[in-house]
């Protein structure tokens, strides 16, 4: 489990790279102390590297790959490409003053993902929000913030949504609790616009939306919202993202990811089909 708290500052690609290096080390039964000696550093530095909390020097990674017996050229290229990319600032760099470090990591992971599956219980997922709905959500959570800051936070959220419109857009699959759709955030007109937006998004081939109706009752995800991100490279682990009040968990161990994946499958099985989703959304909009 990787726990990112305010101030720790790891980037998304550092998380992925650190996770990959940890798995390579563990597969050879090499201790962190042995790995640290290899790169003329301490055991604690290896720990920080594997958690994505420090930068990566190319020389150090080359030496670690040699120690771990990684001779396959393709695997080495994947890792070294991550080293290069981990040191490049993302487009969200200009919003760093607004983003807590633990969420900066998620924005980077979101940008790199091939598939994103998310469950939401309180809000419409950020990638699916209208400008008006996003502003209402942000204002509710940023009491006392200046209008200029609110506007920039809204711009950031809309900028994130661009990943759903490009040629290499990820598959985005959202399961939303009906409660989130019936909560009139921003007022009736804002909510109607938001629900119509969800109906329109259902026409995009890379977007799937399901709803857990009130009629179902209890379900497997009563613990709260979470997202599962998958990446195009099979050597990179899936990441489960669980947001907390002032931090976030990034889970990448196989047993953890499998548990959340199983819960997601159960949620999808009891939620509306795409056709039923549209019908329910229209009914909710009529009820407002």
Backbone as a ProteinNet text record, in pm:
[ID]
protein_1_A
[PRIMARY]
XXXXXXXXXXXXXXXXXXXXXXXXXXXXXXXXXXXXXXXXXXXXXXXXXXXXXXXXXXXXXXXXXXXXXXXXXXXXXXXXXXXXXXXXXXXXXXXXXXXXXXXXXXXXXXXXXXXXXXXXXXXXXXXXXXXXXXXXXXXXXXXXXXXXXXXXXXXXXXXXXXXXXXXXXXXXXXXXXXXXXXXXXXXXXXXXXXXXXXXXXXXXXXXXXXXXXXXXXXXXXXXXXXXXXXXXXXXXXXXXXXXXXXXXXXXXXXXXXXXXXXXXXXXXXXXXXXXXXXXXXXXXXXXX
[TERTIARY]
84.6	0	87.8	55	124.7	30.5	69.7	-14.7	52.3	-20.8	33.8	-38.2	35.1	-24.1	22.2	-45.6	-10.2	136.7	208.6	348.1	446.9	400.7	495.9	540.6	453.4	489.3	535	504.1	546.9	464	521	445.8	389.4	293.4	228.8	327.5	411.4	503.9	610.1	643.2	735.6	672.6	543.7	474.2	483.5	454.5	459	599.8	696.9	835.5	882.5	850.5	889.9	827.6	699.4	631.1	697.5	735.3	800.2	935.5	1012.4	1143.4	1129.1	1028.4	1006.6	976	891.4	855.3	976	1059	1179.1	1273.8	1288	1376.5	1323.2	1194.3	1135.7	1138.7	1126.5	1127	1261.6	1368.3	1501.9	1541.9	1453.3	1483.6	1594.4	1607.3	1711.6	1654.5	1726.5	1679.3	1699.1	1629.8	1648.2	1790.1	1845.2	1981.5	2081.3	2065.4	2153.4	2138.3	2014.5	1991	2052.8	2042.2	2100.9	2251.9	2316.4	2461.4	2501.7	2418.1	2449	2458.2	2374.3	2375.1	2438.2	2517.6	2589.9	2495	2388.4	2287.2	2238.1	2141.3	2089.9	1964.9	1927.6	1804.1	1683.1	1688.5	1575.1	1557	1666.6	1650.9	1580.7	1614.4	1545.4	1396.8	1365.5	1226.1	1156	1220.4	1159.9	1145.4	1243.3	1233.9	1114.8	1099.5	992.4	854.9	848.1	721.4	698.8	796.1	780.5	800.9	874.8	888.1	1015.8	1100.5	1222.5	1237.8	1325.6	1353.6	1441.5	1452.1	1530.2	1643.9	1765.9	1880.5	1895.5	1922.7	1933.9	2040.1	2154.4	2264	2218.6	2143.5	2096.9	2005.7	1914.5	1819.8	1891.1	1988.6	2067.1	2137.5	2196.6	2267.2	2171.3	2052.3	1954.7	1904.3	1881.9	1836.4	1941.1	2067.9	2175.5	2175.1	2158.9	2155.2	2037.7	1925.2	1805.1	1803	1909.6	1921	1827.1	1790.7	1699.9	1782.3	1779.2	1856.7	1769.1	1638.2	1546.8	1543.7	1575.7	1587.3	1454.2	1345.1	1213.6	1177.4	1203.1	1174.3	1259.9	1387.3	1477.5	1430.1	1385.2	1337.9	1214.8	1123.2	1002.8	1040.9	1131.2	1171.3	1245.1	1339.6	1416.8	1331.3	1229	1135.5	1057.2	1022.1	953.5	1043.3	1173.4	1267.8	1266.9	1273.4	1276.6	1147	1034.5	904.9	873.9	925.5	897.3	957.1	1058.5	1123.5	1066.9	965	903.3	777.2	761.7	639.5	518.9	404	282.4	213.2	106.6	33.8	-23.7	-49.2	-110.3	-10.7	115	218.8	180.5	112.1	75.9	-33.4	-95	-196.6	-142	-11.4	46.7	11.2	-10.7	-43.5	-183.2	-266.8	-402.3	-415.8	-327.9	-341.9	-263.2	-326.2	-247.6	-160.5	-45.7	49.5	-10.6	-94.6	-150.9	-246.9	-304.2	-393.3	-317.6	-204.8	-119.7	-84.2	-54.3	-19.6	-134	-257.1	-371.4	-394	-379.6	-398.5	-299.7	-177.3	-78.1	-112.8	-160.5	-201.7	-319.7	-413.7	-532.1	-491.1	-392.3	-344.4	-279.7	-215.6	-141.8	-224.9	-344.2	-423	-483.3	-497.9	-567.9	-714.9	-743.4	-880.5	-897.2	-1008.3	-1039.8	-1179.1	-1187.9	-1318.5	-1336.5	-1451.3	-1470.4	-1608.9	-1616.2	-1744.1	-1757	-1870.2	-1893.9	-2026.1	-2026.2	-2147.2	-2203.6	-2118.9	-2163.1	-2176.5	-2087	-2086	-2082.3	-2118.5	-2089.2	-1936.9	-1875.5	-1729.4	-1677.6	-1560.6	-1505	-1491.7	-1456.1	-1438.3	-1569.7	-1682.9	-1813.9	-1893	-1832.8	-1905.3	-1915.9	-2029.1	-2041.4	-1967.4	-1945.8	-1876.3	-1954.2	-2086.7	-2170	-2174.3	-2185.9	-2187.9	-2051.9	-1944.2	-1809.9	-1790.6	-1836.6	-1823	-1898.3	-2018.9	-2097	-2027.2	-1971.9	-1900.5	-1777.1	-1701.5	-1576.8	-1605.9	-1709	-1743.5	-1785.7	-1855.5	-1898.4	-1780.4	-1673.1	-1557.3	-1445.7	-1458.6	-1353.2	-1412.5	-1475.8	-1540.4	-1436.5	-1467.6	-1377.8	-1274.9	-1267.9	-1171.4	-1210.3	-1111.8	-1137.1	-1199.3	-1279.8	-1341.8	-1239.6	-1122.3	-1019.4	-970.6	-957.7	-915	-1021.4	-1147.2	-1256.7	-1253.8	-1236.5	-1234.6	-1120.5	-1003.4	-889.5	-913.3	-976.7	-1007.2	-1105	-1201.1	-1294.7	-1219.8	-1131.4	-1052.4	-971.2	-913.6	-835.4	-922.3	-1041.6	-1129.1	-1169.5	-1199.4	-1236.2	-1117.9	-998.7	-878	-857.4	-882.3	-869.6	-962.3	-1078.6	-1178.1	-1135.6	-1034.1	-988.2	-937.9	-899	-847.1	-954.1	-1081.4	-1188.4	-1219.2	-1158.3	-1192.4	-1083.5	-964.7	-855.6	-858.3	-767.1	-758.4	-720.2	-638.4	-593.9	-664.4	-791.4	-867.6	-879.7	-874.6	-894.3	-1040.5	-1064.7	-1200	-1239.2	-1350.3	-1393.7	-1527.7	-1530	-1646.8	-1683.3	-1797.1	-1838.7	-1962.3	-1959.6	-2077.9	-2111.7	-2231.4	-2270.2	-2389.5	-2383	-2496.8	-2608.7	-2731	-2843.7	-2851.4	-2804.5	-2808	-2732	-2618.9	-2539.4	-2615.8	-2704.3	-2778.3	-2903.6	-2949.2	-3069.7	-3036.6	-2911.2	-2870.7	-2859.2	-2942.9	-2948.2	-2833.6	-2713.4	-2596.9	-2603.4	-2595.5	-2601.7	-2741.8	-2842.1	-2979.8	-3036.4	-3167.1	-3238	-3186	-3167.5	-3125.6	-2985	-2895.6	-2760.1	-2765.6	-2849.8	-2859.7	-2920.5	-3020.3	-3078.8	-2976.2	-2898.3	-2793.4	-2689.6	-2657.6	-2560.1	-2612.2	-2737.4	-2793	-2805.8	-2844.5	-2850.2	-2710.7	-2611.2	-2472.5	-2433.1	-2474.3	-2445.5	-2512.9	-2636.3	-2707.1	-2631.7	-2584.2	-2509.1	-2378	-2311.2	-2183.1	-2198.2	-2317.4	-2341.3	-2325.5	-2325.4	-2305.7	-2158.8	-2068.2	-1925.8	-1888.4	-1822	-1790.6	-1697.7	-1620	-1524.8	-1580.8	-1708.7	-1769.5	-1886.4	-1881.9	-1992.2	-2035.5	-2165.5	-2218.9	-2326.8	-2313.4	-2415	-2456.7	-2577.3	-2629	-2674.5	-2636.7	-2689.7	-2819.6	-2933.1	-3061.6	-3090.8	-3170.1	-3212.1	-3278.4	-3346.8	-3425.4	-3339.7	-3208.2	-3123.8	-3093.4	-3083.7	-3050.2	-2900.3	-2854	-2712	-2632.9	-2502.1	-2418	-2274.8	-2189.2	-2053	-1958.9	-1996.4	-1903	-1948.3	-2004.1	-2053.1	-1940.3	-1814.3	-1699.9	-1671.2	-1725.2	-1704.6	-1648.3	-1624.2	-1580.7	-1437.7	-1409	-1273.4	-1262.9	-1141.2	-1115.3	-1008.1	-1016.6	-915.2	-860	-728.7	-665.6	-578	-591.9	-510.2	-431.5	-310.8	-220.8	-191.3	-156.1	-137.8	-24.9	81.4	194.5	161.6	162.4	127.1	223.2	342.3	438.2	406.7	317.2	280.9	160.1	162.2	52.2	-72	-188.8	-310.5	-296.4	-361.6	-358.4	-501.3	-525.9	-653.4	-631.9	-719	-710	-828.6	-799.2	-903.1	-873.3	-960	-936.5	-991	-912.5	-953.6	-961.7	-987.8	-1009.1	-884.1	-768	-645.4	-532	-563.6	-462.7	-530.4	-453.9	-509.9	-428.1	-492.8	-425.1	-410.7	-292	-265.3	-225	-313.3	-291.2	-249.1	-140.4	-93.6	-59.9	-73	-46.6	-158.5	-122	-216.9	-340.9	-322.4	-437.9	-531	-473.2	-555.1	-633.4	-564.1	-630.9	-739.7	-710.7	-810.3	-935.4	-917	-1032.5	-1122.5	-1062.7	-1141.8	-1203.1	-1129	-1182.6	-1305.7	-1301	-1416	-1537	-1512.5	-1622.3	-1679.4	-1591.1	-1638	-1723.8	-1683.7	-1761.8	-1900.2	-1905.5	-2034.2	-2122.2	-2061.7	-2137.1	-2196.1	-2114.4	-2162.8	-2277.4	-2268.9	-2370.1	-2506.4	-2509	-2637.5	-2682.3	-2604.1	-2638	-2717.1	-2767.4	-2844.8	-2759.6	-2820.6	-2754.9	-2748	-2668.6	-2662.7	-2799.6	-2884.8	-3019.1	-3100.3	-3092	-3163.5	-3108.8	-2977.7	-2917.2	-2982.4	-2994.6	-3056	-3199.3	-3274	-3413.4	-3419.9	-3330.3	-3331.5	-3288.8	-3188.7	-3144.4	-3257.8	-3331.2	-3444.5	-3552.8	-3574.3	-3674	-3630.3	-3501.3	-3450.1	-3463.2	-3430.4	-3440.6	-3585.1	-3680.4	-3822	-3869	-3807.2	-3847.4	-3795.9	-3695.4	-3636	-3733.2
-119.1	0	123.6	219.4	346.9	450.9	517.9	623.4	756.3	845.4	976.2	1080.8	1154.9	1258.2	1394.3	1496.8	1633	1658.6	1709.1	1744	1639.3	1517	1413.4	1430.2	1476.5	1521.8	1422.8	1294.1	1207.3	1228.1	1206.2	1215.9	1079	1079.1	953.5	853.3	899.4	807.1	757	837	788.3	673.7	684.5	576.1	448.2	458.5	341.4	284.2	373.2	328.4	263.2	324.9	267.2	131.1	117.5	-11	-117.5	-79.9	-173.8	-219.1	-126.2	-161	-249.4	-222.3	-305.6	-449.8	-467	-602.4	-675.5	-605	-667.8	-710.1	-624.7	-657.9	-779	-776.4	-885.1	-1017.8	-1011.6	-1135.6	-1207.5	-1133.1	-1191.1	-1214.8	-1182.5	-1202.7	-1112.6	-996.6	-901.6	-803.6	-778.3	-687.5	-542.2	-452.8	-310.4	-266.9	-325.6	-291.2	-327.9	-447.5	-488.7	-396.6	-359.1	-268.8	-132.4	-84.9	43.9	44.1	-64.6	-74	-69.6	-126.8	-130.3	9.7	101	236.8	337.4	283.9	369.6	456.6	394.3	467.3	379.4	430.7	360.4	279.3	191.5	115.2	208.5	318	411.1	479.9	502.1	563.9	468.1	340	241.9	241	248.7	253.1	375	490.1	612.7	604.9	545.3	528.8	439.4	330.4	235.8	290.7	392.6	459.6	580.9	611.2	724.4	858.9	862.6	986.8	1064.2	1013.1	1083.6	1070.5	1153.2	1143.4	1022.9	990.1	873.4	918.3	882.8	907.8	789.8	821.5	717.1	614.5	662.4	571.4	473.7	523	436.2	326.4	363.2	264.5	161	204.6	110.8	10	58.9	-30.2	-127.2	-79.8	-166.6	-273.9	-238.2	-337.2	-446.6	-406.9	-506.8	-598.6	-539.7	-618.9	-715.8	-672	-754.9	-856	-855.6	-953	-929.7	-802.6	-770.5	-757	-859	-859.2	-839.5	-862.1	-845.1	-699	-675.3	-538.6	-463.5	-533.4	-467.9	-420.8	-505.3	-467.5	-349.7	-353.6	-242.9	-113.5	-121.9	-2.4	56.8	-30.8	16.2	95	38.2	102.7	232.4	232.9	354	462.7	422.7	521.7	588.7	510	566.5	665.4	633	724	859.5	855.8	980.8	1059.5	990.6	1057.4	1106.2	1035.9	1074.2	1208.7	1251.5	1378.8	1494.4	1466.8	1571.5	1623	1755.9	1809	1789.4	1754.6	1738.2	1870.8	1868.8	1992.2	2055.9	1973.2	2022.3	2097.1	2106.4	2172.1	2316.1	2382.7	2522.4	2537.8	2426.5	2429.4	2376.6	2362.1	2300.3	2373.5	2503.8	2579.5	2547.4	2484.3	2449	2302.6	2219.7	2075.3	2024.7	1953.5	1885.4	1779.2	1751.5	1661.2	1523.6	1475.9	1342.8	1336.3	1450.4	1448.9	1475.7	1545.2	1561.5	1424.8	1332.1	1196.8	1133.5	1151.9	1090.2	1149.9	1281.2	1344.7	1286.7	1262.4	1202.4	1060.7	982.7	845.3	843.7	932.6	944.7	973.1	1060.1	1097.1	978.7	890.6	778.9	652.5	648.5	525.6	489.1	358.6	307.5	282.6	247.8	224.4	274.5	344.2	394.8	346.8	275.9	233.6	301.1	363.9	439.9	418.8	419.4	413.4	539.7	609.2	733.1	725.8	775.9	769.8	907.8	1011.7	1144.2	1243.1	1235.3	1330.5	1257.4	1327.9	1281.6	1282.6	1178.9	1177	1303.1	1348.9	1473.8	1480.6	1369.5	1369.8	1384.3	1369.6	1376.1	1500.7	1590.5	1705.9	1819.1	1888.4	2011.4	2123.1	2232.7	2346.4	2400.3	2410.3	2466.1	2374.2	2245.2	2147.9	2147.3	2147.9	2149.4	2271.7	2387.5	2508.8	2495.7	2439.1	2422.6	2328.1	2219	2123.5	2188.9	2260	2322.2	2431.1	2511.6	2618.7	2561.9	2448.2	2386.3	2336.9	2296.6	2242.4	2341.6	2463.4	2564.9	2693.2	2681.4	2796.2	2905.5	3026.9	3138.8	3161.4	3072.6	3089	3206.7	3274.7	3388.8	3341.3	3427.9	3390.1	3345.5	3409.5	3372.8	3229.8	3190.6	3054.3	2953.8	2985.2	2896.9	2876.8	2986.5	2978.9	2890.1	2901.1	2818.8	2671.7	2644.6	2506.1	2445	2525.4	2477.7	2452.4	2542.5	2524.5	2396.3	2368.3	2245.8	2123	2122.6	2006.5	1988	2098	2087.9	2043.9	2087.9	2045.9	1895.7	1842.9	1697.9	1620.9	1676	1605.4	1587	1661.5	1651.7	1511.6	1433.4	1299.8	1209.1	1242.1	1157.9	1187.5	1292.4	1335.4	1309.8	1269.1	1251.6	1117.7	1101	976.9	858.7	883.5	776.4	782.9	821.2	836.4	703.4	706.6	583.6	540.9	415.1	367.6	412.1	482.5	532.5	469.1	398	322	366.8	434	488.1	417.1	384.3	334.2	439.8	496.1	608.1	567.8	595.2	570.1	667.8	620.5	707	829.5	815.9	928.7	1049.8	1024.5	1134.3	1209	1139.2	1200	1272.4	1239.3	1304.8	1417.7	1433.1	1542.9	1668.6	1771.2	1887.7	1986.2	1944.5	2030.9	2145	2267.3	2383.8	2427.5	2352.4	2387.7	2300.1	2314.3	2227.7	2241.5	2363.4	2382.5	2328.6	2349.8	2295.7	2143.7	2084.7	1938.6	1882.8	1950.4	1905	1909.5	2016.5	2026	1915.7	1883.4	1777.5	1642.2	1613	1482.9	1472.3	1580.5	1577.3	1554.2	1611.4	1591.6	1444.1	1378	1235	1154.9	1191.3	1123.2	1142.2	1263.9	1292.2	1213.7	1203.4	1132.3	984.1	930.1	788	755.2	858.1	836.6	819.2	852.8	834.4	687.9	628.2	484.9	447.9	543	512.8	542	580.3	613.8	520.3	456.3	371.7	421.9	439.3	486.8	390.7	345.3	264.1	330.7	300.1	358.7	246.4	257.3	165.1	225.7	168.9	229	208.9	300.1	287.3	152.3	102	-20.2	-141.4	-133.8	-250.4	-266.9	-158.3	-169.3	-170.7	-253.6	-260.6	-326.5	-294.4	-352	-366.5	-414.3	-454.5	-338.2	-216.6	-102.9	-2	-49.4	43.5	118	75.4	144.1	278.9	307.1	437.7	431.9	550.8	564.9	514.6	470	429.7	424.3	422.5	410.3	305.2	237.5	139.6	183.6	201.8	247.2	137.1	115.3	16.6	87.3	36.2	101	8.7	69.6	-7.3	-108.7	-72	-163.3	-271.5	-397.8	-505.4	-518.9	-460.5	-467.5	-368.9	-273.9	-176.9	-228.1	-216.6	-270.5	-183	-244.8	-167.5	-92.6	22.7	103.3	128.3	104.3	140.6	271	367.7	499	516	544	567.5	701.3	798.3	932.6	945.7	1013.7	1043	1194	1239.5	1382.4	1464.3	1420.9	1498.1	1411.9	1302.7	1213.3	1117.6	1026.9	926.5	798.9	686.3	558	517.6	468.9	414.9	269	177.6	35.6	-34.6	-110.5	-177.1	-324.5	-375	-517.3	-599.7	-713.5	-793.3	-828.5	-869.1	-910.4	-793	-672.8	-553.9	-515.1	-514	-478.4	-579.7	-707	-811.6	-794.3	-754.8	-738.3	-625.7	-513.7	-401.3	-432.7	-506.1	-544.1	-632.6	-721.9	-808.4	-727	-628.6	-541.6	-464.2	-414.7	-340.7	-429.3	-553.3	-644.9	-667.7	-678.3	-696.8	-573.9	-456.8	-333.2	-326.5	-360	-355.9	-455.3	-569.6	-673.7	-631.6	-546.7	-508	-369	-302.9	-168.4	-173.1	-58.1	-49.2	-81.4	-137.3	-152.6	-14.1	4.2	135.5	188.8	103.2	148.4	188.2	108.4	140.4	267.3	290.8	412.1	536.2	537.1	652.3	672.3	564.6	574.1	630.7	581.9	629.6	775.8	814.9	953.4	1047.2	1005.7	1087	1096.3	987.1	988.8	1081.8	1076	1162.9	1309	1339.3	1475.9	1525	1436.1	1472.9	1495.4	1425.2	1436	1562.5	1626.4	1744.8	1863
0	0	0	-84.3	-87.7	-32	76.3	131.3	106.2	38.1	3.6	85.5	166.2	248.8	202.3	247.3	209.4	240.1	138	157.2	109.4	79.3	38.9	-104.7	-193.8	-326.1	-430.9	-426.9	-534.7	-659.4	-775.8	-899.2	-933.9	-1025.9	-1063.4	-1121.9	-1212.4	-1277.5	-1180.4	-1080.6	-978.2	-899.9	-874.1	-805	-887.1	-1016.3	-1102.8	-1112.6	-1128.2	-1139.3	-1009.6	-897.1	-769.1	-746.8	-783.3	-769.8	-856.5	-978.1	-1068.3	-1013.4	-961.1	-905	-781.6	-699.5	-581.7	-620.5	-721.9	-765	-822.7	-896.9	-952.1	-840.2	-740	-627	-550.2	-518	-439.7	-514.3	-648.3	-726.2	-717.9	-684.1	-671.9	-526.1	-433.2	-292.2	-240.5	-299.1	-259.5	-157.8	-49.6	54.8	11.9	80.8	54.3	90.1	193.7	233.5	124.1	65.4	-44.6	-164.6	-194.7	-307.7	-280.7	-156.8	-122.1	-138.3	-95.3	-110.1	-257.4	-343	-485.9	-545.9	-497.1	-554.7	-457.2	-363	-269.9	-188.1	-140.2	-63.6	51.2	125.4	241.4	207.7	300	286	278.9	356.2	358.4	223.9	150.4	19.1	-76.8	-70.5	-154.7	-120.4	8.2	49.9	-8.9	-2.4	-55.8	-207	-273.8	-418.9	-455.1	-382.1	-413.8	-381	-294.8	-264.7	-354.1	-440.6	-531.1	-465.4	-354.7	-279	-308.2	-395	-434.5	-585.7	-641.5	-783.6	-814.2	-941.4	-984	-1074.6	-1034.2	-1121.2	-1216.5	-1340.9	-1442.6	-1405.3	-1353.8	-1316.7	-1208.8	-1108.6	-1000.3	-1053.7	-1142.6	-1194.6	-1280.4	-1360.9	-1441.7	-1351.1	-1242.2	-1149.7	-1081.5	-1044.8	-979.3	-1075	-1200.1	-1298.4	-1317	-1315.8	-1326.4	-1204.5	-1084.2	-960.9	-961.4	-1016.2	-1016.9	-1132.3	-1210.8	-1318.6	-1435.4	-1458.4	-1568.9	-1696.7	-1778.8	-1903	-2025.9	-2010.6	-2122.8	-2165.9	-2293.8	-2345.2	-2336.1	-2362.8	-2361.2	-2220.3	-2121.3	-1983.1	-1939.5	-1975.8	-1941.9	-2006.8	-2132.3	-2202.5	-2135	-2089.6	-2020.8	-1895.8	-1816.1	-1691.4	-1717.9	-1811.3	-1838	-1900.7	-1977.1	-2030.9	-1918.6	-1817.4	-1701.2	-1627.6	-1618.7	-1552.2	-1622.4	-1753.7	-1831.3	-1813.8	-1822.8	-1814.1	-1673.3	-1571.9	-1432.9	-1397.8	-1472.1	-1443.2	-1525.3	-1606.5	-1687.8	-1618.6	-1604.8	-1542.9	-1634.9	-1577.5	-1655.4	-1680.4	-1761.7	-1793.3	-1667.1	-1563.8	-1440.6	-1351.7	-1398.6	-1318.8	-1286.5	-1379.6	-1356.9	-1250.6	-1210.1	-1105	-971.8	-961.8	-842.2	-713.4	-723.5	-603	-551.4	-635.5	-596.3	-556.8	-610.3	-592	-472.5	-380.1	-277.4	-343	-286.3	-350.5	-376	-282.8	-300.3	-418.7	-458.5	-574.5	-703.7	-696.2	-814.3	-871	-781.5	-824.6	-901.5	-853.5	-920.8	-1059.6	-1073	-1203.7	-1305	-1260	-1349.2	-1387.1	-1290.6	-1319.5	-1416.3	-1394.2	-1479.4	-1623.6	-1638.6	-1771.6	-1843.1	-1766.4	-1825.6	-1842.6	-1784.1	-1780.6	-1915.3	-1937.1	-2054.5	-2021.8	-1896.3	-1852	-1709.9	-1684.9	-1551.7	-1515	-1404.4	-1352	-1217.3	-1194.9	-1073	-1015.1	-883.4	-813.1	-730.9	-742.8	-669.2	-595.9	-473.5	-391.9	-359.5	-363.5	-320.9	-435.2	-533.7	-644.6	-777.9	-882.8	-1017.5	-1032.9	-1091	-1106	-1175.1	-1131.7	-1181.9	-1332.7	-1397.1	-1542.6	-1617.2	-1547.3	-1612	-1572.2	-1496.6	-1444.5	-1546.4	-1545	-1622.7	-1550.2	-1619.9	-1559.5	-1440	-1454	-1347.7	-1225.4	-1250.6	-1141	-1070.5	-1148.4	-1090.2	-1001.8	-1048.7	-968.4	-835.5	-839.4	-716.7	-618.8	-669.7	-584	-522.9	-604.9	-558.4	-456.4	-480.7	-386.3	-250.7	-252.2	-126.6	-44.9	-112.5	-42.4	-20	-72.4	-59.7	-3.9	111.2	174.6	202.4	159.1	183.3	74.9	-25.2	-133.7	-222.5	-276.5	-364.9	-495.7	-558.8	-687.1	-791.6	-791.6	-889.3	-865.9	-740.2	-709.7	-750.5	-723.2	-763.4	-913.9	-988.7	-1134.7	-1184	-1121.7	-1162.7	-1129.3	-1016.8	-980.9	-1081.1	-1124.5	-1226.8	-1357.6	-1395.6	-1518	-1512	-1396.8	-1379.5	-1403.1	-1345.3	-1360.8	-1507.2	-1575.9	-1716.6	-1802.5	-1764.2	-1836.3	-1823	-1704.7	-1683	-1777.8	-1804.2	-1884.4	-2030.4	-2073.3	-2212.2	-2246.3	-2145.9	-2175.8	-2235.1	-2216.1	-2269.9	-2416	-2471.2	-2606.6	-2709.8	-2668.9	-2764	-2834.9	-2931.1	-3008	-2919.6	-2819.9	-2730.3	-2595.3	-2597.9	-2474.4	-2401.2	-2269.4	-2193	-2196	-2169.3	-2145.8	-2004.9	-1995.3	-1865.2	-1830.1	-1717.3	-1676.2	-1535.4	-1523	-1394.3	-1342.8	-1214.3	-1143.5	-1038.5	-1048.4	-962.8	-877.1	-748.8	-661.3	-695.7	-696	-730	-639.9	-515.3	-421.3	-476.1	-545.2	-600	-708.4	-778.1	-887.9	-841.4	-724	-671.4	-574	-541.2	-453.5	-539.2	-517.1	-607.3	-585.4	-614.6	-598.5	-699.8	-649.4	-737.3	-772.9	-727.2	-760.6	-870.7	-892.2	-986.1	-1128.6	-1176.3	-1315.5	-1341.2	-1244.9	-1258.6	-1264.3	-1179.1	-1174.3	-1301.7	-1355.9	-1482.2	-1595.2	-1596.3	-1697.7	-1681.9	-1556.3	-1530.3	-1575.9	-1546.1	-1583.9	-1735.8	-1801.8	-1948	-2005.9	-1941.6	-1986.4	-1976.9	-1870.1	-1856.8	-1967.8	-2000.2	-2109.9	-2241.1	-2264.6	-2387.8	-2392.1	-2276.5	-2271.6	-2302.3	-2278.2	-2305.1	-2453.4	-2538.5	-2681.9	-2718.9	-2626.6	-2654.8	-2636.7	-2734.6	-2726.4	-2613.1	-2561.4	-2454.2	-2315	-2305.9	-2176.6	-2148	-2032.3	-1985.1	-1848.5	-1830.1	-1702.3	-1655.5	-1532.1	-1468.1	-1337.9	-1292.1	-1168.4	-1075.8	-947.9	-847.5	-794.8	-828.4	-788.2	-640.3	-585	-445.5	-420	-520.5	-503.9	-471.8	-499.6	-473.9	-325.4	-251.8	-109	-86	8.6	40.4	-71.1	-76.2	-182.7	-133.8	-222.6	-184.2	-156.2	-195.4	-181.6	-78.8	28.8	130.9	201.2	175.9	235.8	174.1	55.1	-5.9	-145.9	-201.4	-340	-360.3	-483.9	-520.6	-673	-721.4	-865.6	-888.1	-1002.6	-1042.7	-1177.3	-1185.6	-1308.7	-1365.8	-1495.5	-1566.5	-1676.4	-1703.4	-1797.8	-1915.6	-2028.2	-2150.8	-2139.5	-2069.3	-2055.7	-1953.5	-1991.9	-1898	-1781.8	-1793.1	-1682.7	-1571.1	-1598.1	-1496.1	-1418.6	-1286.8	-1206.4	-1213.3	-1196.7	-1176.1	-1043.7	-1035.7	-914.9	-867.8	-739.3	-678	-602.5	-629.9	-565.2	-471.4	-344.5	-243.8	-178	-200.3	-147.6	-6	78.2	214.9	232.2	354	374.4	344.3	391.3	372.2	320.4	255.7	200.2	103.8	49.4	-40.9	-30.7	-57.5	-64.2	-210	-244.4	-377.2	-356.2	-389	-362.5	-490.8	-485.8	-606.7	-586.4	-463.1	-441.8	-503.5	-561.9	-638	-558.7	-431.8	-352.5	-322.4	-306.5	-282.6	-406.7	-519.9	-645.8	-678.5	-658.3	-688	-603.1	-477.4	-389.2	-438.4	-474.7	-524.6	-661.2	-743.5	-875.4	-859.6	-762.4	-737.4	-692.9	-605.9	-561.7	-680.2	-768	-885.3	-975.5	-993.9	-1075.9	-1015.4	-883.9	-817	-834.7	-824	-843.6	-984.4	-1082	-1220.8	-1242.7	-1175.6	-1194.5	-1141.8	-1037.4	-977.4	-1021.4	-1105.3	-1150.5	-1280.8	-1321.9	-1445.4	-1566.9	-1669	-1798.6	-1862.5	-1967.5	-2032.9	-2074	-2128.9	-2167.8	-2045.8	-1940.9	-1817.3	-1753.3	-1770	-1715.7	-1775.7	-1907.8	-1975.1	-1927.7	-1915.7	-1869.9	-1727.9	-1639.2	-1501.5	-1494.1	-1571.6	-1572.2	-1615.6	-1716.7	-1763	-1656.2	-1581.8	-1476.2	-1362.5	-1327.4	-1222.1	-1263.5	-1388.9	-1436.7	-1432.4	-1464.7	-1459.6	-1317.1	-1222.4	-1081.6	-1014.4	-1074	-1011.2	-1012.3
[MASK]
++++++++++++++++++++++++++++++++++++++++++++++++++++++++++++++++++++++++++++++++++++++++++++++++++++++++++++++++++++++++++++++++++++++++++++++++++++++++++++++++++++++++++++++++++++++++++++++++++++++++++++++++++++++++++++++++++++++++++++++++++++++++++++++++++++++++++++++++++++++++++++++++

